[in-house]
Amino acid sequence: MKKTILREYAKLIVRCGVNVQKGQEVLIYAGLDQPEFVQMVAEEAYKAKAKQVIVEWSYDPMLKTHARYQTVKTMGTVERWQEARQQHFCDVMPARIHLISEDPDGLKGVRMDKVAAARQLSYPIMKPYIDQREGCQQWCIAAVPGAAWAKKVFPGLSKHQAMEKLWEAILFTSRVNDDPIKAWEEHNAQLKARCDYLNSLHIDSLHYTAENGTDFTVGMIPEARFCGGGETTRSGVYFNPNIPTEECFISPKRGVAEGIVYSTKPLSYEGQLIENFSMRFENGKVVEAHAEKGEELLNTMLAMDEGAAYLGECALVPQHSPIAESGLLFYNTLFDENAACHLAVGMGFADTIEDHHNKTLAECRDLGINDSMIHEDFMIGCDTMNIDATCADGRVIPIFRNGNWAF
């Protein structure tokens, strides 16, 4: 891929993604797949007057080695220096860039019960720091090709060809064209217009149906609003958390969901795939879950904590979107969730509450925002999906018909 195009992508992530501010620290989390591009992003951050850029590298085989040989207690221990580091992040609020490239099957064979137990040990210690940063920090998730990921998406091509094709797909769906920042300004305006209309309806509940058997109703929080595209921190910095994105999303009311949903794409969770699964909800909670592949992993995910089996997000994505129309299955949630309507179990988003900057996190959760250590999106949209909104005044308004917007 031409370096001039990659430079535009790096600039988009820094300027439009996290919107680095003068004197701000920047954290980049990345695998070992694209070190030259990571260096490009770091350089663009410095050009945006970042104070310093810190890169944290990850490598799935190393994670597998740790998981194999360390005890649960060791894996789940948060050392004092790690707590001090978390407090530093709360004090300075760095911009966080996540460049994902991992193999969808990269952690296959890892004992997930052990990993889950370790995370359950560490999360109560980490949670206060995570909560302190809620709504205060810019962050952006974007993607770069990894060799194993590229071969998963394009199995019939050579490694080099697959990497090039995945670069092309990432850049196309991320709107990296002659003027990507202008393209994103226009895209954000379109998403905002959709959200403004949805919010004008004062939706009380959404009812999903599809020919695959999905028949599901979920309740909304009266104070919640649909969001899409860019977001704003408490200090007023505008940023784009996902590149790409096509969704209008909202956090539903905890405890108000009934019916069954069927997945339409695989879910990559902790480096392993869960495929062809269903979830049945009662009183807002998943009470039954089955999968043709990865059922044990699915149920481990839903048992991570008390909030893991409740919903944290409902997202509306039409079949007429660049990612869906590419015809590619990315085996990666960042892309696949933006090709289809999806739900998420686990943590909800406090910033979907109206005037959330003037509310505490506890007040947002008291309104019905779910709390959990996980937030896992899974795709349920398809070309037979219909969605109807029941409004607070009793009207029933079509939102989706045959997988696309009905307005």
N, C-alpha and C positions, 0 to 999 in steps of 0.2 A: 504494500500500500504506500502511496506517495506521502512523503514526510510533510509536504505542504498541507495535505488534507488532514493528516493526524494532528498537525499543529493547530488547525482550526477547531478540531474536536477537543483538544486539551484546553484551548482558550474558552470554548463553550462551557466545559465542566467548571472551570475556575471562575469565569465572569458571570455566567448565567446560572450555573448549577449552585455552587456554594456562595457566589458573590463575595469573594474575599475582600475584607476591609483593610485599610491601611493600618499596619502595626499588629495585625491579627496573627496568631499562631495557626498553622494548618497541619492536620493529621491526614496522612494517606495510608489506607489499608489496602494491601495488594498481594497477590500471589507472585510467584517467580516467573510467570509466563511472558510478561512484556516490560522488562526493566527499562528499555529505551523510552517507552511511552510514559512510564511513571516519572522518569527524569524530565520529560517534556512538561508534564503536569506541574511538577515541582518548580520548574523554571517559569512557567506562566504564573504560578502563585507568587513567586518573587517579583515578577514584573507588575503584579497587582499590589505590590508594597507589603507583602506578608513579612512578618517579623522573622519567623523561622518555619521551616517545613520539616516535619518528622515523618519518616516512612516506617511502617510496621509490615514486615513480610510474613507471609504464611505459606505452608507447604503441606498438602494433605498427607503424603507419606510420613512426614515427621509427626503430624497429629495422630496418625494411626499408631506410630511407635510409642508415643506417650501414653495413649489410651490402653495399649497392650501391657505396658510394664509398670505404670504408676498405679498406686492404690487409689481407691475412691477418695480417701481422706486427703491424700497429696494433691490429687487433681482438683478437689473442691476447696482447698485452703487458699484464702486471700491473704497474702503476706502484707506486713505493715507498709513496705515500700510501694506495694500496689495500691493500697488505700491512699497513701500520700499522693500518688500519681493521679488517682481519681479526683481527689480534692483539688489538685492543681488544675485539672480540666474544668472543674466547677468554678474555680476562681477566675480563669482566663477565657473560658468558653471558646475553644478553638473551632475553626471550620473543619468538618470531617468529610473526607472524600473516600468512598469505598469503590475500588475498581475490581469488579468480580470477573473471574475467569475460570472458576474451578470446574473440575470434572464432575458431571452429574452423578457418577458412580464412584467418586473418589474415596469415599469412606466406607465402601461396601465391605462387610465382614467385621466392622467394629462392633463391639458389644455396646449397643445403645442403652441398655439398662444401666450399665456402668457410667457412661457419659451423662445420662439423665440424672443419676444419683449425685454425681459430682456437681452438676449445675445447680441442683436443688440445695446443696450445701453452700455454694458460693453466692447464690442470688440474694438471700436476705442481707448479706453484707454489702453487696453492690447496689441494691435497690435504692437506698437513700441518695446515693450519688447520681443514679440515673434520674430519679425524680427531681433532683435539684436542677438538672439541665433541661427538663421538659419545657419546650416552647422558647428556650433561650439561645439555641444554637443552630447555625446553618449546617446542613448536611446534604450530601448528594450521593446517590448510588448510580454508577454507570458501569459499563462493561468493556472488556477487551478480550480478544480471543485467546483461549488456551488450547493447546494441541489436542488433548483428550476430549475437550468439549467440542471443538470443531469437527473432530472425527465422529462424534456422536450425532451431530446435526447433519453432517454430510458424509455418511459412511462409505459411499462409492467413490470418493475422491482421494487423491494422495494427500499426505499431511500438509504439504505446501498449498495445494489447491483448496483444501478445506479451510485452512487458516485465512486465505485470501477471500473466500466466499463468505466466511463468517464476519470478517472485517466489513465487507460490503453491506451485509445485512444489518450489522450494528449501526453503521454510519447512516444508512438510508432511513432506518426506523427512528434514529435519533435526530433526524432533520439536519444533518450536516451537509449543507449545500453551499452555494456561493456566499450566502450571508446567513449563517445559522442563528445568530443572535436575533436578527430581525424575524426569522422564521419562528423562533420560539416566542417572541413577543406577540405575533399574530396567533399562534397556537394557544397561548395562555388566554388571550382575549376570547377566543372561541369557547374554550372550556369554561371560562367564567360566565359567559352568556348562557350556556347550558345549565350551570349550577344556579344562576339567578332565577331562571324559569322554574326549576325544580323547587327551589326554596320558596317561590311565590305561591306554590300549591299548598303549603302547610300540610305535608304528608303525615298521616297517622300510622300507616302500615303499607308494606309492599307485598304483593302476592306473585310468586314466581311459578310458572308451569312450563313444561316442555314434554315432547313426545317420549323422551327417555325415562319418564316416570317422576321427574322432579315436580313436587307439589308442596310449596313451602310459603309460609307467611311469617313476616318479621316486623316487629313494632319499632317505631321511631321515638326518639326523645324530643319532646316539643321544642326544647331550646337548641337542638342540634341543627346543623346546616350542611348542605352538600358543598364539598370543596373539590378543587381540581387545578392542576398546574402548579403555579407558584404559591408559596406561603410566606408569611411575615413573622419574624421573631418578635419577642416582647420589646426589644429595643428598636424595632422598626426596619430591620434589614430584610429585603425581599430576596428569596432564593427558590430554586427548583429542586426538590428532594429526589426526584426520579428522572433520569434521562435514559430511555424514553418514558413517556406517560401518555395515556389516552383516557384515563378514568375520571368519572365524577363519583366521589365516594363520600360516605357518611358513617359515623359510628352509631349502631342501633342501640336500643334500650336493652340492657342486660335483663335476662329472664323472660323476654317476650319473643319467642320464636317457636313455631310448630310446623311439623311436617318433615318431608324427606327431600334431600338433594343428592344428585348423582354427579360425580366429577366428569369433566369432558376433556381434561388433559392430565398428564402425570404431575404429581407433586414431588419436587426435590426437597427432601428434608434431611438436614445434617449429612449431606453427601450421599444420600441413598434415595432411590425412587419408590414412591407409592403410586400404584396404578389401578385404574378402574375401581374406584371406591365410592361408597355412599355413607351418608350420615343422617341419622334420624334424630329430630329435636323434640323435646317435650319441656314446656315451661322454660324455654330458652336454652336448654342444655342438651348436648349430644348424649343420648342415652343408648345408642347402638351405632356401631361403625364396622363396616366390612370392606375388604379390599381383595382383589384377585392377586395382587402382589404387594407385600409390605404391610399386611394387616397388623402384625404384632408391633411394628414400628409406628403405625397410625395410632394405635391405642396407647402406646407409650407416650406419644406426643400429647394426646388428649388428657393424660393423667399427670402432666408435669407439675401442675399445681391446681388449686381450687378453681381458678378462672380459665384454665386452658380449654375446657369443654364448652365455654360460652363464646358468643360472637363478639368480635371487636370491630368489624368493618363489613359494609355492603358497598360494592363498587359496580358501577354501570359502565360497560364498555361495548360499543357496537361491533358487529361483525364487519362493518365497513370501516376498518381502521387499517393503517399501513402494515401493522404487524400481522393482523388476521389475514389480510389480502396477500401477504407474502407467501402464504401457504406453508410456512416453516413451523415445525415444532422445535422450540429452542431448548427444551428440557431445563429451563431456567425461569424462575418465577418472575424476575424483573420484566422479561419479555412476554412470557405466556400469559401473565395476568393482564397485560395490556392488549391481548387479542380476544378476550372473552370476559363477560360478566363474572365476577368472583366474589367470594366471601372470605373472611379471615376469622379463624378462631384465636382467642387470646386477647391481648391488650388492645383496648380501644384508643382512639385519638382524642385527647382533651381539647385539641385545637379545632375540633369540629363543633364545639359549643359556642354559641353566639356570645361575643364579648368575653371570650375566655381569658384574654390578657388581664382582665380585672377580676378574675376569679382564681381561687387557689385550686391546686390539683385535686385536693380532697373534695372541694365543692363540685367540681366537674364529675368526679366519680359518684358523688351522692346523687347526681341527676340521672345516673344510669350508665356512665362510661365504664366498661369492663376493665379490670386490672389483672394482669398475668405476667409471668416471665417470658412468655412466648407471644409471637404474632405471626401466624402462618396463613398465607393466602392460598386458596385453592379455587380452581376454575370450574364453573358450572354453566357458563354461557354456551349457546349453540344456535344453529339457524332455525330452530323451532321454538326458541324461548320467547314467551310472552310475559310481560310484567305489567301489573295494574297497581295503581296507587289509590288507596282509600284516604281521602283528605279529612281534615278535622271537621269540615262542614258537611261531611257525608258523601260528597261527590266521589265517583270512581272514574279515574282518569287513566287512559292507556299511556304507558311510558315506553314499553318495548313491544314490537310486533315482529315475529320471525327473526329475532336476533338483532334488530336495529331500532333506532329511535322511532317512536311513533309521533313525534312532533318536530 
